[in-house]
Each structure stands twice: as structure tokens, then as C-alpha cells.
Amino acid sequence: MKDAFTIVRNIESDAYAAFLRISTEFCDKFLLVIQDGAGTNANLEIALNRLSRFLISTQQTTSWPGTNLLAGTAQLNEYKLNTESVRELLSLSDNLYAWRQPNLPEDLALLRSDGTIFLGSISHENDAFLELTRREYDLLMAKVPGARIELSR
């Protein structure tokens, strides 16, 4: 059984690195979004290029974990999550909420091999959530220094 948790404070620096590294024990994919009309710049293009070797698929969509668009579409990119892709993610951002256009793709999400959500985020709202088993929660609390995660009500 999984419970829903809210990330109360942005995960940054060493805690962010630990969080991404430990997530590879549970997840094998991550998602990033490029919203139409939100603007892009050279940094975003560089990020997409650096992540391209991990790209599994891309599609136009109106929803992704934590978001349902009322109008328009966005490009949803699905990537392989492994130690190499984590290293690349960490080279692009040192915190969970930095994933915002125009500098980076938006709304980092982590998925388990069965496609279920581990992490969903809405970066521009400084909002993120986790769907965790008790084992996952215990491991995150032990391995991610300073993480503030609360059971959602």
C-alpha cells in the first residue's frame, strides 16, 4: 500500500543529490515537460541535448503528474533513470524546484517500473508530492538529510 506525502520544503543541495540517487532503487524513469508558450532559451536547449541519450519517448499531452492543463498542450519527455542520468540531472539543477522554463524543462517526475508515480512536482508553484510505500518512506527519511515530508491529509 502506498500513502501520499507532501514535500514541505524544497529539497536542495546534498539532500537533493541523495534523494535522486536513492530514487534509482525504486524508479527507472523520469519525466520532464516543455510547456507551449512558456518560452525557452539556450539553457533549456542545452539541457535537452544533454539528456537526449536517456530519452525513451516524447508526446504532446494535456496532463502529467500533478498537472491537468485547461488549454493548450505540452511536450512530455520520458527518460531512463539510472546513475548516469542522475549525474546529468544533478549537473543541470541543484534543487527540485529549479526545473522551470525558460531555463530548464519543468515539473520533474519519477516513475516506478510499473508506471506508478513516486514523485510528482509543480515547480513554478513550489509544490511536490510523493506516493510511497512504508519501506520507501523509511529509506528516504534515513538517507535524505533534512528532508521535510509529511503525510498528506
GIJOTA-V717430 format. One record per residue. PHI is phi in degrees with one decimal (999 if undefined). PSI is psi in whole degrees, 0 to 359 (NA if undefined). D_FIRST is the distance of its C-alpha to the first C-alpha in whole Angstrom. Layout:
BEGIN
phi: (PHI | PHI)
psi: (PSI | PSI)
d_first: (D_FIRST | D_FIRST)
END
This chain:
BEGIN
phi: (999 | -111.0 | -113.5 | -92.4 | -126.5 | -105.6 | -84.2 | -77.3 | -134.2 | -48.2 | -92.7 | -130.3 | 52.5 | -62.0 | -65.4 | -64.0 | -61.1 | -63.1 | -59.7 | -64.8 | -64.1 | -69.8 | -63.5 | -66.9 | -73.8 | -117.3 | -120.5 | -129.7 | -141.8 | -135.9 | -120.4 | -139.5 | -123.0 | -118.2 | -82.0 | -62.1 | 81.6 | -90.9 | 83.5 | -138.7 | -145.6 | -61.0 | -61.4 | -63.9 | -63.4 | -63.8 | -60.1 | -61.5 | -63.5 | -67.4 | -89.3 | -59.1 | -70.5 | -102.1 | -65.6 | -99.1 | -157.4 | -140.4 | -152.9 | -86.3 | -150.3 | -114.7 | -151.0 | -159.1 | -51.8 | 93.9 | -138.5 | -130.9 | -71.1 | -84.9 | -149.9 | 77.7 | -136.1 | -141.1 | -89.4 | -103.9 | -105.6 | -108.6 | -128.0 | -74.4 | -104.6 | -156.2 | -61.6 | -68.8 | -69.0 | -62.0 | -58.2 | -68.5 | -58.1 | -68.4 | -74.1 | -94.9 | -152.6 | -108.9 | -158.7 | -62.3 | -88.7 | -75.6 | -76.1 | -140.0 | -72.6 | -91.0 | -79.9 | -141.9 | -60.5 | -107.3 | 57.5 | -54.4 | -131.3 | -119.3 | -123.4 | -75.3 | -63.0 | -85.9 | 88.4 | -75.9 | -77.5 | -101.8 | -130.7 | -128.1 | -143.8 | -124.9 | -58.8 | -67.9 | -102.0 | 49.8 | -131.5 | -152.9 | -141.4 | -127.6 | -119.5 | -125.9 | -79.1 | -61.2 | -61.6 | -62.3 | -60.6 | -59.8 | -67.4 | -61.4 | -64.0 | -77.9 | -107.1 | -112.5 | -63.3 | 76.7 | -66.0 | -111.5 | -125.7 | -125.4 | -60.5 | -74.0 | -104.0)
psi: (140 | 145 | 154 | 134 | 150 | 136 | 112 | 327 | 143 | 139 | 119 | 161 | 234 | 323 | 321 | 315 | 315 | 318 | 311 | 319 | 316 | 332 | 336 | 345 | 339 | 335 | 152 | 5 | 154 | 157 | 145 | 152 | 142 | 109 | 134 | 134 | 359 | 357 | 152 | 164 | 184 | 324 | 318 | 317 | 321 | 316 | 313 | 320 | 316 | 331 | 351 | 329 | 348 | 357 | 129 | 311 | 163 | 144 | 155 | 136 | 169 | 1 | 154 | 171 | 117 | 352 | 136 | 113 | 142 | 333 | 154 | 184 | 172 | 157 | 121 | 119 | 131 | 132 | 158 | 135 | 121 | 183 | 324 | 316 | 327 | 317 | 319 | 317 | 317 | 332 | 340 | 333 | 143 | 13 | 157 | 321 | 4 | 348 | 81 | 139 | 150 | 354 | 328 | 161 | 166 | 162 | 62 | 131 | 148 | 136 | 143 | 170 | 335 | 5 | 356 | 155 | 133 | 310 | 136 | 146 | 151 | 87 | 315 | 346 | 5 | 50 | 136 | 153 | 158 | 147 | 106 | 146 | 168 | 319 | 315 | 316 | 311 | 318 | 318 | 316 | 326 | 329 | 347 | 99 | 131 | 6 | 133 | 101 | 129 | 147 | 130 | 148 | NA)
d_first: (0 | 4 | 7 | 10 | 13 | 17 | 19 | 22 | 25 | 26 | 25 | 28 | 30 | 29 | 26 | 25 | 26 | 24 | 21 | 22 | 23 | 20 | 18 | 20 | 18 | 14 | 16 | 20 | 21 | 22 | 23 | 26 | 28 | 32 | 33 | 36 | 39 | 37 | 39 | 39 | 42 | 43 | 40 | 37 | 39 | 39 | 35 | 35 | 37 | 36 | 32 | 34 | 34 | 30 | 30 | 28 | 29 | 30 | 30 | 31 | 29 | 28 | 24 | 22 | 19 | 20 | 23 | 25 | 29 | 31 | 34 | 35 | 33 | 31 | 31 | 28 | 28 | 25 | 26 | 25 | 23 | 25 | 27 | 30 | 28 | 27 | 30 | 32 | 29 | 30 | 34 | 33 | 31 | 31 | 28 | 25 | 27 | 31 | 29 | 32 | 34 | 37 | 37 | 34 | 31 | 29 | 25 | 23 | 20 | 18 | 16 | 14 | 16 | 14 | 15 | 12 | 13 | 13 | 16 | 18 | 21 | 24 | 27 | 30 | 28 | 27 | 23 | 20 | 16 | 13 | 10 | 8 | 6 | 8 | 10 | 11 | 12 | 14 | 16 | 17 | 18 | 20 | 21 | 22 | 25 | 25 | 22 | 21 | 18 | 17 | 14 | 15 | 16)
END
